[in-house]
Amino acid sequence: MDKNIPFETLQKAVGYRFRDQALLKQALTHSSYVNEHRMSKADCNERLEFLGDAVLEIVSSEYLYFCYPQDPEGKLTKLRASIVCEPTLDFCARAFGLQRFLILGRGEETTGGRNRASLVSDALEALIGAIYLDGGFASAKEFILRFILNDLEHKKLFFDSKTILQEIVQKEDGSGHLSYELAGESGPDHEKQFHVRVLFDGKEMGQGCGHTKKEAEQQAAYQAILRLRKKQGLDETCI
């Protein structure tokens, strides 16, 4: 096991200790590292990602089935898709700093791979697959409930924020115009931060930043919703 990677720190963060530490290392190992070091393709985390994706789908499906007993199949399918999509998984992974522990090739590292949502979300699914193999379904389910299905109403609000904000302004003033404006950029190319303002008829409603314009827009819309709900005296997690 590579002593330079703080596996102990990660295990404490997720609340799970691996019996087989090699599984944890594999879950964190990106194909770029494997290719640069002429390792076997099976040593990267892609196969674990495949397995973790399946475990995540069954756990999230069961959770939604029992938590939303009145919702039809179509609505449950849409909600599950929003939970297991790349931006959501990236958001969940960064909550405990998974990106800091990834094992990347030099090329991937220098081009900002550690901040790439697709790479981080794939690693999260690989970690789920590794926990499943190491500790069984119950351990994987506990991890998913703790880090992905936790505070679901809040996550729904965040990831549907642009749609929700659009619905709010249309309801209050159907003739108004909602727009997003790039306010600036910062950081080197591989760690670029975009700063966005959301405007309603030219008046600023909120600001946001992110590694992509889409992420920054989502954050700006979310902040605008929180501001509106605070003004109206509503719970920010009320959909």
N, C-alpha and C positions, 0 to 999 in steps of 0.2 A: 504493500500500500504506500502511495506517495505521501511522505511525511510533510510536504510543503502545502498540501491541501487540508484545510481545517475541517475534516470530516466530523470530528467531535462537536464542533460548534453547530454544524448543520443538523446533526442528530438531536441535539438539545433543542434547537429551534423548532423542529417538527414534532418533538416528543416521541420519537421512535428510534430505538437502537437496533441496528442490523446485526444479526447473527453472522451473516456472510457479508463482510465488508466489501468483498469484490463486486457484489451486486450493486452496492451504492456507487462505487467508482464507475462501473459500467453505465449506470443511469445518468451520470454527469458527463460522460465522455462523448463529445461531438465527433461526427465523422471526419471533420477537418483535422483533428488531432490524430486520429487513426491513420488517415492517408499520409500525413506528413511523417509519421513515425513508422510507416510501412508495416502496420499491424494488420491482423485479420479483420475483415469487414465486420465480422460477428462481434468484435470487441467494442463497437460503438453502441450508442443507446437506441438505435432505430428499432430493433426487435422488441425491446422493453417498452418503447413508445407504443408500438402496435398492440401489445398486451394491455398496457395501462389504459389506452383509449377504450378498449372493450369493457374493462372493469368500471371505468368512470361512467360509461353509458348505462350499464345495468344499475349501478348504485343511484345515479341521478334519476333514472326512470322510476325506480322504486320509491324514491323520496318524493318525487312530484306526484306520483299516483296516490299516495296516502295523504300528502299535505294539501292537495287541491282536489278533493273528491267530487266536486261539482263541475270541474272543467272538462270539456270534451277533448277527444284525442288530438285534434288539430291544434288547440291552444297549448296542450302539454308538449306536443312535438316542437312547437315554436319556442316555448320557454326552455326546453332542454337544449335546443340548438344555441340559444343565447348563453347558456351556462357553459357549454363545452366548446364554445368558439375560441379562436386564438386570442382576441383581446381580453376576454374574461380570464382565461387561464394565465395569461401573462400578468394580469393585475393580481391574481391570487398568489402566483409564485413570488412576485416581488414583495408581497406582504411579509414574507419571512426571508427575503433576500436570496432566493435560489440562484439568481444570476451571478452572484459573487463566487459561487462554488463550481461553476461550469469549467470543464477541462476542454480548452479550445486550441486549435492550431494557431500558429503565429499569424497567418494570413487573416483568419477569421477574427482574431483578437484585434488586430490593427485596423480592421475595417468596421469595427463597432458591433461585432456579433453578440457581445454580452448585453447590448441594449436592443437587440432585434427580437420583436415579440414572437415571431414564428419559432425561433430557436429556443427561447425561454419556455414557451408553452409546450413545445415538444419534450423538453427536459422534464417538465412537471408530469406529463403523462408517463414518461419513462420511469420517474421516481415512483409513481403509483404502481406500475408494473413490477418494479423491484420489491416494493413493500409486499405486494401480493405474493410473489414467489418466496420471499423470506419469512413472512409472518402469517400468510393466509388471507382469506377474503375478509375476515373480521377486522384485521389490522388495516387493510387497505380501505375498507369502508369507514373506519374511524378517522383515518387521515382525510378522506374526501369530505366527510361531514364537518370536520374541524376547519379545513382550509378552503374548501370550494363551495360547499352548500351552506356555509355559515352566513348569517346576515343577508339572506337572499333578497329580501325586499329592498334593502339599500343598494345592492348590486344591480337589481332590475332598474332602479331609478337612475343610476349612473350610466349604464350601458344603453338605456333607451332615452337618455336625456335630450338628445336633439329632437327626437320625435315628440316627446312629452312637452318640451318647450314650445314646439310648433303648435301643438294642440292647445296649449294654454293661451298663447297670443291670438290664435284664430278665434277662440271662444270669447275672449275679452274684446278683441278688436279685429274683426275679419278683414278689414281693409288695410291693416298695417303690413309692413314688410320686415321680415327677419333676415338678417345677413351676418356673415362671418368675415372678419377682416384680419389679415395677417399684420400684426403689430410689430414684429421683429423676429430676428433669429439670433441665437448665441451658441457658443461652443464650437469645437473643431468639427470637421465633417463627419467623423465617425461617432460623435456624441452630440449631434446637433439638437438644439432645443428650439421649438417653434412657439412663438407667443401670439395668441389669437384673442381678439375681442369679438363678442357677439353683440350686435346692434339691432334695435327695433326702431324703425323709422329714424335712423341716424343717432339714436340715443343708446349709450352703452348700458348693457344689462349685466355683463359678467366678463371675466377674463380667465384664460386658461393657458397652460403650457404642456408640451409633450414632445416625444421624440419624432412624432409625425404630425402633419397638419390636422389629420383626422382626429388623432388623440387629443390635440390641443383644443379643437372645436368641441369635442365631447366634454372636456373639462370645463370649458367656458359656459356651455349650455347648462351643465350641472350646477355650477356656481350661480348662474342666473336663476335657476329653479329654487335653489336654497334661499336666495335673497328674496324672491317673490313669496315663498312660503313663510319665511320669517316675518315678512311684512303683513301677511294674512293671518299669522298666528297658527300655522299648520305644522304638524309633525313632518319633518323632512323625509321620513321613510314612508309616508302615506302615499300610495300610488293613486 
